[in-house]
């Protein structure tokens, strides 16, 4: 046989070993990237989930208030008075122990029962302004 017709076998790495090594490197990279990734952000809780049983959320715009609101945090308790201004000014308490769900520059979201909600709506319908009083925690 002629030497030009014979092919000398080289000592090369079999293809299967190369593919196995590449798959191990890619798999390890995938595992490391998943471990290094930040955990998903928690899903914000809905307002309905924050309410007490048998209660409702009511939005009270700042335009309804006769006095500025103190700095509030969720869970703070308010007593709400309705006031009439003018020559025959008067005030009347309409809601006690109303819980704050949230507050921002537009208004308050309150957790209250049906009696307090109807008292606030009736007071506003009668043209009265609301005064929220923050309860002490002591």
N, CA, C and O atoms as a GROMACS GRO file, in nm:
protein
  552
    1UNK      N    1   0.083  -0.116   0.000
    1UNK     CA    2   0.000   0.000   0.000
    1UNK      C    3   0.089   0.124   0.000
    1UNK      O    4   0.195   0.130   0.063
    2UNK      N    5   0.042   0.219  -0.072
    2UNK     CA    6   0.120   0.340  -0.084
    2UNK      C    7   0.098   0.429   0.037
    2UNK      O    8  -0.012   0.435   0.091
    3UNK      N    9   0.204   0.498   0.081
    3UNK     CA   10   0.189   0.583   0.199
    3UNK      C   11   0.094   0.700   0.176
    3UNK      O   12   0.037   0.750   0.272
    4UNK      N   13   0.076   0.744   0.054
    4UNK     CA   14  -0.014   0.857   0.030
    4UNK      C   15  -0.160   0.817   0.041
    4UNK      O   16  -0.246   0.904   0.058
    5UNK      N   17  -0.192   0.689   0.031
    5UNK     CA   18  -0.329   0.644   0.041
    5UNK      C   19  -0.371   0.608   0.183
    5UNK      O   20  -0.490   0.593   0.211
    6UNK      N   21  -0.279   0.594   0.268
    6UNK     CA   22  -0.313   0.559   0.406
    6UNK      C   23  -0.322   0.687   0.490
    6UNK      O   24  -0.244   0.780   0.474
    7UNK      N   25  -0.416   0.687   0.576
    7UNK     CA   26  -0.435   0.802   0.664
    7UNK      C   27  -0.393   0.761   0.804
    7UNK      O   28  -0.443   0.664   0.861
    8UNK      N   29  -0.301   0.836   0.856
    8UNK     CA   30  -0.255   0.807   0.991
    8UNK      C   31  -0.358   0.862   1.090
    8UNK      O   32  -0.404   0.975   1.078
    9UNK      N   33  -0.392   0.782   1.184
    9UNK     CA   34  -0.489   0.823   1.284
    9UNK      C   35  -0.423   0.912   1.387
    9UNK      O   36  -0.324   0.875   1.449
   10UNK      N   37  -0.480   1.030   1.405
   10UNK     CA   38  -0.425   1.120   1.506
   10UNK      C   39  -0.489   1.088   1.639
   10UNK      O   40  -0.596   1.028   1.646
   11UNK      N   41  -0.422   1.127   1.743
   11UNK     CA   42  -0.474   1.106   1.878
   11UNK      C   43  -0.559   1.228   1.915
   11UNK      O   44  -0.515   1.312   1.992
   12UNK      N   45  -0.679   1.238   1.862
   12UNK     CA   46  -0.767   1.352   1.890
   12UNK      C   47  -0.873   1.311   1.991
   12UNK      O   48  -0.902   1.194   2.012
   13UNK      N   49  -0.930   1.412   2.052
   13UNK     CA   50  -1.035   1.390   2.151
   13UNK      C   51  -1.163   1.355   2.076
   13UNK      O   52  -1.199   1.424   1.981
   14UNK      N   53  -1.230   1.250   2.116
   14UNK     CA   54  -1.354   1.214   2.046
   14UNK      C   55  -1.458   1.325   2.059
   14UNK      O   56  -1.459   1.401   2.156
   15UNK      N   57  -1.544   1.334   1.961
   15UNK     CA   58  -1.647   1.439   1.958
   15UNK      C   59  -1.741   1.431   2.079
   15UNK      O   60  -1.784   1.533   2.132
   16UNK      N   61  -1.770   1.314   2.120
   16UNK     CA   62  -1.862   1.299   2.235
   16UNK      C   63  -1.804   1.365   2.360
   16UNK      O   64  -1.879   1.425   2.437
   17UNK      N   65  -1.676   1.354   2.380
   17UNK     CA   66  -1.614   1.416   2.498
   17UNK      C   67  -1.620   1.568   2.489
   17UNK      O   68  -1.641   1.635   2.590
   18UNK      N   69  -1.602   1.622   2.368
   18UNK     CA   70  -1.611   1.767   2.350
   18UNK      C   71  -1.753   1.815   2.378
   18UNK      O   72  -1.773   1.915   2.447
   19UNK      N   73  -1.852   1.743   2.324
   19UNK     CA   74  -1.991   1.782   2.348
   19UNK      C   75  -2.028   1.769   2.496
   19UNK      O   76  -2.100   1.853   2.549
   20UNK      N   77  -1.980   1.668   2.561
   20UNK     CA   78  -2.007   1.649   2.704
   20UNK      C   79  -1.946   1.763   2.785
   20UNK      O   80  -2.011   1.816   2.874
   21UNK      N   81  -1.823   1.800   2.755
   21UNK     CA   82  -1.757   1.910   2.826
   21UNK      C   83  -1.830   2.041   2.805
   21UNK      O   84  -1.848   2.118   2.899
   22UNK      N   85  -1.871   2.068   2.680
   22UNK     CA   86  -1.943   2.192   2.651
   22UNK      C   87  -2.078   2.196   2.722
   22UNK      O   88  -2.117   2.301   2.773
   23UNK      N   89  -2.148   2.086   2.726
   23UNK     CA   90  -2.278   2.083   2.794
   23UNK      C   91  -2.263   2.100   2.944
   23UNK      O   92  -2.347   2.162   3.008
   24UNK      N   93  -2.156   2.045   3.002
   24UNK     CA   94  -2.132   2.064   3.145
   24UNK      C   95  -2.103   2.211   3.177
   24UNK      O   96  -2.153   2.265   3.276
   25UNK      N   97  -2.022   2.276   3.092
   25UNK     CA   98  -1.991   2.417   3.114
   25UNK      C   99  -2.117   2.502   3.101
   25UNK      O  100  -2.140   2.590   3.184
   26UNK      N  101  -2.198   2.478   2.998
   26UNK     CA  102  -2.322   2.555   2.981
   26UNK      C  103  -2.421   2.530   3.094
   26UNK      O  104  -2.487   2.623   3.141
   27UNK      N  105  -2.433   2.407   3.137
   27UNK     CA  106  -2.524   2.374   3.248
   27UNK      C  107  -2.481   2.441   3.377
   27UNK      O  108  -2.564   2.493   3.451
   28UNK      N  109  -2.351   2.439   3.404
   28UNK     CA  110  -2.301   2.505   3.526
   28UNK      C  111  -2.325   2.656   3.517
   28UNK      O  112  -2.360   2.719   3.617
   29UNK      N  113  -2.306   2.714   3.400
   29UNK     CA  114  -2.332   2.857   3.382
   29UNK      C  115  -2.478   2.891   3.405
   29UNK      O  116  -2.510   2.995   3.463
   30UNK      N  117  -2.567   2.806   3.359
   30UNK     CA  118  -2.711   2.830   3.380
   30UNK      C  119  -2.747   2.824   3.528
   30UNK      O  120  -2.824   2.907   3.576
   31UNK      N  121  -2.692   2.727   3.600
   31UNK     CA  122  -2.721   2.714   3.744
   31UNK      C  123  -2.667   2.834   3.819
   31UNK      O  124  -2.735   2.889   3.906
   32UNK      N  125  -2.545   2.877   3.788
   32UNK     CA  126  -2.485   2.992   3.856
   32UNK      C  127  -2.563   3.119   3.827
   32UNK      O  128  -2.584   3.201   3.917
   33UNK      N  129  -2.607   3.138   3.703
   33UNK     CA  130  -2.682   3.259   3.671
   33UNK      C  131  -2.818   3.261   3.742
   33UNK      O  132  -2.864   3.369   3.779
   34UNK      N  133  -2.881   3.147   3.762
   34UNK     CA  134  -3.008   3.143   3.835
   34UNK      C  135  -2.988   3.170   3.983
   34UNK      O  136  -3.072   3.235   4.046
   35UNK      N  137  -2.877   3.123   4.040
   35UNK     CA  138  -2.850   3.147   4.181
   35UNK      C  139  -2.813   3.293   4.205
   35UNK      O  140  -2.845   3.348   4.311
   36UNK      N  141  -2.746   3.355   4.109
   36UNK     CA  142  -2.703   3.493   4.125
   36UNK      C  143  -2.815   3.592   4.094
   36UNK      O  144  -2.804   3.709   4.130
   37UNK      N  145  -2.921   3.549   4.029
   37UNK     CA  146  -3.031   3.640   3.994
   37UNK      C  147  -3.103   3.684   4.121
   37UNK      O  148  -3.114   3.609   4.217
   38UNK      N  149  -3.151   3.807   4.118
   38UNK     CA  150  -3.225   3.861   4.232
   38UNK      C  151  -3.358   3.788   4.245
   38UNK      O  152  -3.419   3.751   4.145
   39UNK      N  153  -3.405   3.768   4.368
   39UNK     CA  154  -3.535   3.704   4.386
   39UNK      C  155  -3.644   3.794   4.329
   39UNK      O  156  -3.628   3.916   4.327
   40UNK      N  157  -3.754   3.737   4.285
   40UNK     CA  158  -3.860   3.820   4.228
   40UNK      C  159  -3.919   3.914   4.333
   40UNK      O  160  -3.927   3.880   4.451
   41UNK      N  161  -3.958   4.030   4.288
   41UNK     CA  162  -4.017   4.128   4.378
   41UNK      C  163  -4.150   4.075   4.431
   41UNK      O  164  -4.225   4.014   4.356
   42UNK      N  165  -4.180   4.098   4.559
   42UNK     CA  166  -4.307   4.049   4.612
   42UNK      C  167  -4.424   4.121   4.546
   42UNK      O  168  -4.416   4.240   4.515
   43UNK      N  169  -4.530   4.048   4.525
   43UNK     CA  170  -4.650   4.105   4.464
   43UNK      C  171  -4.717   4.194   4.568
   43UNK      O  172  -4.744   4.147   4.679
   44UNK      N  173  -4.746   4.321   4.535
   44UNK     CA  174  -4.811   4.407   4.633
   44UNK      C  175  -4.949   4.353   4.670
   44UNK      O  176  -5.024   4.303   4.586
   45UNK      N  177  -4.979   4.366   4.797
   45UNK     CA  178  -5.107   4.316   4.847
   45UNK      C  179  -5.218   4.412   4.805
   45UNK      O  180  -5.202   4.534   4.812
   46UNK      N  181  -5.330   4.359   4.763
   46UNK     CA  182  -5.441   4.444   4.721
   46UNK      C  183  -5.503   4.512   4.843
   46UNK      O  184  -5.487   4.467   4.956
   47UNK      N  185  -5.574   4.620   4.817
   47UNK     CA  186  -5.639   4.692   4.926
   47UNK      C  187  -5.745   4.605   4.992
   47UNK      O  188  -5.762   4.609   5.114
   48UNK      N  189  -5.816   4.527   4.913
   48UNK     CA  190  -5.919   4.439   4.969
   48UNK      C  191  -5.860   4.337   5.066
   48UNK      O  192  -5.924   4.300   5.164
   49UNK      N  193  -5.738   4.292   5.039
   49UNK     CA  194  -5.674   4.196   5.128
   49UNK      C  195  -5.628   4.261   5.258
   49UNK      O  196  -5.607   4.191   5.358
   50UNK      N  197  -5.612   4.393   5.260
   50UNK     CA  198  -5.567   4.464   5.379
   50UNK      C  199  -5.682   4.499   5.474
   50UNK      O  200  -5.658   4.538   5.588
   51UNK      N  201  -5.806   4.486   5.427
   51UNK     CA  202  -5.920   4.527   5.508
   51UNK      C  203  -5.956   4.422   5.613
   51UNK      O  204  -5.930   4.302   5.595
   52UNK      N  205  -6.014   4.469   5.722
   52UNK     CA  206  -6.066   4.377   5.824
   52UNK      C  207  -6.189   4.306   5.769
   52UNK      O  208  -6.252   4.355   5.675
   53UNK      N  209  -6.224   4.193   5.825
   53UNK     CA  210  -6.347   4.127   5.781
   53UNK      C  211  -6.468   4.218   5.806
   53UNK      O  212  -6.472   4.292   5.904
   54UNK      N  213  -6.563   4.212   5.719
   54UNK     CA  214  -6.688   4.291   5.723
   54UNK      C  215  -6.661   4.441   5.731
   54UNK      O  216  -6.728   4.513   5.806
   55UNK      N  217  -6.565   4.488   5.655
   55UNK     CA  218  -6.540   4.631   5.648
   55UNK      C  219  -6.520   4.670   5.503
   55UNK      O  220  -6.506   4.585   5.415
   56UNK      N  221  -6.518   4.801   5.477
   56UNK     CA  222  -6.506   4.853   5.342
   56UNK      C  223  -6.395   4.957   5.338
   56UNK      O  224  -6.359   5.014   5.441
   57UNK      N  225  -6.343   4.979   5.220
   57UNK     CA  226  -6.247   5.087   5.199
   57UNK      C  227  -6.322   5.206   5.140
   57UNK      O  228  -6.407   5.191   5.053
   58UNK      N  229  -6.288   5.324   5.189
   58UNK     CA  230  -6.350   5.446   5.138
   58UNK      C  231  -6.239   5.548   5.112
   58UNK      O  232  -6.152   5.569   5.196
   59UNK      N  233  -6.245   5.609   4.996
   59UNK     CA  234  -6.149   5.714   4.962
   59UNK      C  235  -6.206   5.848   5.004
   59UNK      O  236  -6.318   5.883   4.968
   60UNK      N  237  -6.128   5.923   5.081
   60UNK     CA  238  -6.169   6.055   5.127
   60UNK      C  239  -6.072   6.156   5.065
   60UNK      O  240  -5.957   6.165   5.108
   61UNK      N  241  -6.116   6.234   4.965
   61UNK     CA  242  -6.028   6.333   4.903
   61UNK      C  243  -5.991   6.444   5.002
   61UNK      O  244  -6.067   6.474   5.094
   62UNK      N  245  -5.874   6.504   4.982
   62UNK     CA  246  -5.830   6.611   5.071
   62UNK      C  247  -5.923   6.733   5.063
   62UNK      O  248  -5.928   6.811   5.158
   63UNK      N  249  -5.995   6.749   4.954
   63UNK     CA  250  -6.087   6.862   4.941
   63UNK      C  251  -6.203   6.852   5.041
   63UNK      O  252  -6.268   6.953   5.070
   64UNK      N  253  -6.229   6.734   5.092
   64UNK     CA  254  -6.337   6.716   5.189
   64UNK      C  255  -6.295   6.756   5.330
   64UNK      O  256  -6.380   6.768   5.418
   65UNK      N  257  -6.167   6.778   5.352
   65UNK     CA  258  -6.115   6.800   5.487
   65UNK      C  259  -6.106   6.948   5.518
   65UNK      O  260  -6.067   7.029   5.434
   66UNK      N  261  -6.142   6.984   5.642
   66UNK     CA  262  -6.136   7.122   5.688
   66UNK      C  263  -5.999   7.154   5.746
   66UNK      O  264  -5.965   7.271   5.763
   67UNK      N  265  -5.920   7.053   5.777
   67UNK     CA  266  -5.788   7.073   5.838
   67UNK      C  267  -5.688   6.981   5.770
   67UNK      O  268  -5.726   6.876   5.717
   68UNK      N  269  -5.562   7.020   5.770
   68UNK     CA  270  -5.462   6.931   5.710
   68UNK      C  271  -5.451   6.800   5.787
   68UNK      O  272  -5.478   6.793   5.907
   69UNK      N  273  -5.411   6.700   5.714
   69UNK     CA  274  -5.398   6.567   5.774
   69UNK      C  275  -5.260   6.555   5.838
   69UNK      O  276  -5.160   6.593   5.777
   70UNK      N  277  -5.252   6.502   5.960
   70UNK     CA  278  -5.120   6.478   6.017
   70UNK      C  279  -5.050   6.366   5.938
   70UNK      O  280  -5.113   6.296   5.860
   71UNK      N  281  -4.921   6.352   5.961
   71UNK     CA  282  -4.848   6.244   5.893
   71UNK      C  283  -4.907   6.111   5.937
   71UNK      O  284  -4.911   6.080   6.056
   72UNK      N  285  -4.953   6.034   5.841
   72UNK     CA  286  -5.020   5.908   5.873
   72UNK      C  287  -4.943   5.790   5.816
   72UNK      O  288  -4.872   5.802   5.716
   73UNK      N  289  -4.958   5.678   5.882
   73UNK     CA  290  -4.905   5.551   5.834
   73UNK      C  291  -5.018   5.451   5.829
   73UNK      O  292  -5.117   5.467   5.901
   74UNK      N  293  -5.005   5.348   5.745
   74UNK     CA  294  -5.109   5.245   5.744
   74UNK      C  295  -5.126   5.184   5.884
   74UNK      O  296  -5.028   5.152   5.951
   75UNK      N  297  -5.251   5.170   5.925
   75UNK     CA  298  -5.280   5.114   6.057
   75UNK      C  299  -5.310   5.219   6.163
   75UNK      O  300  -5.362   5.185   6.269
   76UNK      N  301  -5.278   5.347   6.137
   76UNK     CA  302  -5.312   5.452   6.233
   76UNK      C  303  -5.464   5.462   6.246
   76UNK      O  304  -5.538   5.435   6.151
   77UNK      N  305  -5.509   5.500   6.365
   77UNK     CA  306  -5.653   5.514   6.390
   77UNK      C  307  -5.691   5.662   6.395
   77UNK      O  308  -5.621   5.744   6.454
   78UNK      N  309  -5.803   5.693   6.332
   78UNK     CA  310  -5.854   5.829   6.328
   78UNK      C  311  -5.994   5.836   6.387
   78UNK      O  312  -6.072   5.741   6.375
   79UNK      N  313  -6.024   5.947   6.452
   79UNK     CA  314  -6.161   5.984   6.484
   79UNK      C  315  -6.195   6.097   6.388
   79UNK      O  316  -6.113   6.186   6.365
   80UNK      N  317  -6.316   6.095   6.332
   80UNK     CA  318  -6.352   6.194   6.232
   80UNK      C  319  -6.471   6.276   6.282
   80UNK      O  320  -6.574   6.222   6.323
   81UNK      N  321  -6.454   6.408   6.276
   81UNK     CA  322  -6.559   6.502   6.311
   81UNK      C  323  -6.607   6.571   6.185
   81UNK      O  324  -6.529   6.593   6.092
   82UNK      N  325  -6.734   6.604   6.180
   82UNK     CA  326  -6.789   6.684   6.073
   82UNK      C  327  -6.814   6.824   6.128
   82UNK      O  328  -6.868   6.839   6.238
   83UNK      N  329  -6.775   6.926   6.052
   83UNK     CA  330  -6.790   7.064   6.100
   83UNK      C  331  -6.864   7.146   5.997
   83UNK      O  332  -6.852   7.126   5.876
   84UNK      N  333  -6.943   7.240   6.050
   84UNK     CA  334  -7.012   7.339   5.965
   84UNK      C  335  -6.955   7.473   6.004
   84UNK      O  336  -6.953   7.510   6.121
   85UNK      N  337  -6.909   7.546   5.904
   85UNK     CA  338  -6.851   7.678   5.929
   85UNK      C  339  -6.956   7.784   5.903
   85UNK      O  340  -7.054   7.760   5.833
   86UNK      N  341  -6.935   7.900   5.960
   86UNK     CA  342  -7.029   8.011   5.938
   86UNK      C  343  -7.076   8.070   6.068
   86UNK      O  344  -7.012   8.053   6.173
   87UNK      N  345  -7.193   8.142   6.062
   87UNK     CA  346  -7.247   8.208   6.181
   87UNK      C  347  -7.288   8.107   6.287
   87UNK      O  348  -7.265   8.129   6.406
   88UNK      N  349  -7.348   7.999   6.245
   88UNK     CA  350  -7.393   7.896   6.340
   88UNK      C  351  -7.304   7.772   6.325
   88UNK      O  352  -7.350   7.665   6.288
   89UNK      N  353  -7.178   7.789   6.353
   89UNK     CA  354  -7.080   7.680   6.339
   89UNK      C  355  -7.105   7.573   6.445
   89UNK      O  356  -7.141   7.604   6.559
   90UNK      N  357  -7.085   7.452   6.407
   90UNK     CA  358  -7.094   7.340   6.502
   90UNK      C  359  -7.011   7.224   6.449
   90UNK      O  360  -6.970   7.222   6.332
   91UNK      N  361  -6.987   7.129   6.536
   91UNK     CA  362  -6.917   7.006   6.496
   91UNK      C  363  -6.986   6.888   6.560
   91UNK      O  364  -7.047   6.900   6.667
   92UNK      N  365  -6.974   6.775   6.495
   92UNK     CA  366  -7.036   6.652   6.545
   92UNK      C  367  -6.943   6.535   6.512
   92UNK      O  368  -6.894   6.525   6.399
   93UNK      N  369  -6.919   6.448   6.609
   93UNK     CA  370  -6.836   6.330   6.578
   93UNK      C  371  -6.916   6.232   6.492
   93UNK      O  372  -7.032   6.203   6.521
   94UNK      N  373  -6.854   6.181   6.387
   94UNK     CA  374  -6.928   6.091   6.299
   94UNK      C  375  -6.864   5.953   6.286
   94UNK      O  376  -6.932   5.858   6.248
   95UNK      N  377  -6.734   5.939   6.318
   95UNK     CA  378  -6.670   5.807   6.306
   95UNK      C  379  -6.558   5.798   6.409
   95UNK      O  380  -6.479   5.890   6.428
   96UNK      N  381  -6.553   5.683   6.475
   96UNK     CA  382  -6.450   5.659   6.576
   96UNK      C  383  -6.366   5.539   6.538
   96UNK      O  384  -6.418   5.439   6.488
   97UNK      N  385  -6.236   5.548   6.559
   97UNK     CA  386  -6.148   5.433   6.540
   97UNK      C  387  -6.139   5.385   6.396
   97UNK      O  388  -6.132   5.264   6.371
   98UNK      N  389  -6.140   5.476   6.302
   98UNK     CA  390  -6.129   5.441   6.161
   98UNK      C  391  -5.982   5.415   6.129
   98UNK      O  392  -5.896   5.496   6.164
   99UNK      N  393  -5.953   5.304   6.065
   99UNK     CA  394  -5.815   5.266   6.036
   99UNK      C  395  -5.770   5.320   5.900
   99UNK      O  396  -5.847   5.317   5.803
  100UNK      N  397  -5.648   5.369   5.894
  100UNK     CA  398  -5.591   5.422   5.770
  100UNK      C  399  -5.530   5.306   5.691
  100UNK      O  400  -5.446   5.232   5.743
  101UNK      N  401  -5.572   5.291   5.566
  101UNK     CA  402  -5.512   5.191   5.477
  101UNK      C  403  -5.394   5.255   5.405
  101UNK      O  404  -5.286   5.195   5.398
  102UNK      N  405  -5.413   5.376   5.352
  102UNK     CA  406  -5.304   5.449   5.289
  102UNK      C  407  -5.340   5.597   5.283
  102UNK      O  408  -5.457   5.634   5.295
  103UNK      N  409  -5.237   5.679   5.264
  103UNK     CA  410  -5.260   5.822   5.248
  103UNK      C  411  -5.155   5.875   5.151
  103UNK      O  412  -5.041   5.828   5.149
  104UNK      N  413  -5.196   5.973   5.072
  104UNK     CA  414  -5.103   6.038   4.980
  104UNK      C  415  -5.148   6.181   4.960
  104UNK      O  416  -5.233   6.230   5.035
  105UNK      N  417  -5.093   6.249   4.860
  105UNK     CA  418  -5.124   6.391   4.838
  105UNK      C  419  -5.265   6.413   4.784
  105UNK      O  420  -5.312   6.527   4.782
  106UNK      N  421  -5.333   6.308   4.741
  106UNK     CA  422  -5.469   6.322   4.689
  106UNK      C  423  -5.575   6.299   4.796
  106UNK      O  424  -5.682   6.359   4.790
  107UNK      N  425  -5.547   6.215   4.893
  107UNK     CA  426  -5.646   6.188   4.996
  107UNK      C  427  -5.610   6.068   5.081
  107UNK      O  428  -5.496   6.024   5.085
  108UNK      N  429  -5.712   6.017   5.149
  108UNK     CA  430  -5.696   5.904   5.241
  108UNK      C  431  -5.779   5.786   5.191
  108UNK      O  432  -5.884   5.804   5.130
  109UNK      N  433  -5.730   5.668   5.218
  109UNK     CA  434  -5.813   5.548   5.200
  109UNK      C  435  -5.830   5.490   5.339
  109UNK      O  436  -5.733   5.454   5.406
  110UNK      N  437  -5.956   5.481   5.380
  110UNK     CA  438  -5.989   5.440   5.517
  110UNK      C  439  -6.057   5.305   5.518
  110UNK      O  440  -6.132   5.271   5.425
  111UNK      N  441  -6.032   5.228   5.622
  111UNK     CA  442  -6.097   5.100   5.648
  111UNK      C  443  -6.204   5.126   5.752
  111UNK      O  444  -6.173   5.157   5.867
  112UNK      N  445  -6.332   5.115   5.712
  112UNK     CA  446  -6.440   5.147   5.805
  112UNK      C  447  -6.560   5.056   5.784
  112UNK      O  448  -6.569   4.986   5.684
  113UNK      N  449  -6.651   5.059   5.881
  113UNK     CA  450  -6.771   4.976   5.869
  113UNK      C  451  -6.882   5.057   5.800
  113UNK      O  452  -6.864   5.174   5.767
  114UNK      N  453  -6.996   4.993   5.780
  114UNK     CA  454  -7.103   5.057   5.703
  114UNK      C  455  -7.161   5.180   5.772
  114UNK      O  456  -7.199   5.275   5.705
  115UNK      N  457  -7.168   5.180   5.905
  115UNK     CA  458  -7.222   5.296   5.976
  115UNK      C  459  -7.132   5.419   5.958
  115UNK      O  460  -7.180   5.529   5.932
  116UNK      N  461  -7.001   5.398   5.972
  116UNK     CA  462  -6.908   5.509   5.955
  116UNK      C  463  -6.908   5.559   5.811
  116UNK      O  464  -6.902   5.680   5.787
  117UNK      N  465  -6.915   5.468   5.714
  117UNK     CA  466  -6.917   5.508   5.573
  117UNK      C  467  -7.042   5.591   5.542
  117UNK      O  468  -7.033   5.694   5.475
  118UNK      N  469  -7.156   5.547   5.591
  118UNK     CA  470  -7.278   5.623   5.564
  118UNK      C  471  -7.278   5.756   5.638
  118UNK      O  472  -7.329   5.855   5.585
  119UNK      N  473  -7.221   5.763   5.758
  119UNK     CA  474  -7.213   5.889   5.832
  119UNK      C  475  -7.125   5.990   5.758
  119UNK      O  476  -7.158   6.108   5.752
  120UNK      N  477  -7.013   5.944   5.703
  120UNK     CA  478  -6.925   6.033   5.627
  120UNK      C  479  -6.997   6.081   5.500
  120UNK      O  480  -6.990   6.199   5.466
  121UNK      N  481  -7.063   5.991   5.432
  121UNK     CA  482  -7.134   6.028   5.308
  121UNK      C  483  -7.248   6.126   5.337
  121UNK      O  484  -7.267   6.221   5.261
  122UNK      N  485  -7.322   6.105   5.443
  122UNK     CA  486  -7.432   6.196   5.478
  122UNK      C  487  -7.377   6.333   5.516
  122UNK      O  488  -7.433   6.435   5.477
  123UNK      N  489  -7.268   6.336   5.592
  123UNK     CA  490  -7.207   6.464   5.631
  123UNK      C  491  -7.161   6.542   5.508
  123UNK      O  492  -7.184   6.663   5.498
  124UNK      N  493  -7.096   6.473   5.415
  124UNK     CA  494  -7.050   6.540   5.294
  124UNK      C  495  -7.168   6.584   5.207
  124UNK      O  496  -7.165   6.692   5.147
  125UNK      N  497  -7.272   6.503   5.202
  125UNK     CA  498  -7.391   6.541   5.126
  125UNK      C  499  -7.458   6.664   5.184
  125UNK      O  500  -7.521   6.740   5.110
  126UNK      N  501  -7.446   6.684   5.315
  126UNK     CA  502  -7.504   6.801   5.381
  126UNK      C  503  -7.412   6.921   5.377
  126UNK      O  504  -7.444   7.024   5.437
  127UNK      N  505  -7.298   6.911   5.308
  127UNK     CA  506  -7.209   7.026   5.295
  127UNK      C  507  -7.112   7.045   5.410
  127UNK      O  508  -7.048   7.149   5.420
  128UNK      N  509  -7.100   6.947   5.497
  128UNK     CA  510  -7.008   6.958   5.609
  128UNK      C  511  -6.867   6.917   5.566
  128UNK      O  512  -6.850   6.833   5.477
  129UNK      N  513  -6.767   6.976   5.630
  129UNK     CA  514  -6.628   6.937   5.607
  129UNK      C  515  -6.586   6.841   5.716
  129UNK      O  516  -6.646   6.837   5.824
  130UNK      N  517  -6.483   6.763   5.689
  130UNK     CA  518  -6.437   6.660   5.783
  130UNK      C  519  -6.307   6.703   5.849
  130UNK      O  520  -6.221   6.764   5.786
  131UNK      N  521  -6.294   6.669   5.976
  131UNK     CA  522  -6.171   6.694   6.052
  131UNK      C  523  -6.123   6.559   6.104
  131UNK      O  524  -6.187   6.502   6.192
  132UNK      N  525  -6.011   6.507   6.053
  132UNK     CA  526  -5.957   6.382   6.106
  132UNK      C  527  -5.867   6.409   6.226
  132UNK      O  528  -5.781   6.497   6.222
  133UNK      N  529  -5.888   6.334   6.332
  133UNK     CA  530  -5.806   6.347   6.454
  133UNK      C  531  -5.730   6.216   6.473
  133UNK      O  532  -5.790   6.110   6.482
  134UNK      N  533  -5.600   6.225   6.480
  134UNK     CA  534  -5.515   6.107   6.496
  134UNK      C  535  -5.518   6.062   6.642
  134UNK      O  536  -5.494   6.141   6.733
  135UNK      N  537  -5.549   5.934   6.663
  135UNK     CA  538  -5.553   5.878   6.798
  135UNK      C  539  -5.412   5.848   6.849
  135UNK      O  540  -5.324   5.810   6.772
  136UNK      N  541  -5.392   5.864   6.977
  136UNK     CA  542  -5.265   5.832   7.040
  136UNK      C  543  -5.251   5.679   7.048
  136UNK      O  544  -5.350   5.607   7.058
  137UNK      N  545  -5.127   5.632   7.044
  137UNK     CA  546  -5.104   5.488   7.057
  137UNK      C  547  -5.081   5.447   7.201
  137UNK      O  548  -5.064   5.328   7.229
  138UNK      N  549  -5.082   5.543   7.294
  138UNK     CA  550  -5.062   5.510   7.436
  138UNK      C  551  -5.190   5.513   7.512
  138UNK      O  552  -5.190   5.487   7.632
   0.00000   0.00000   0.00000
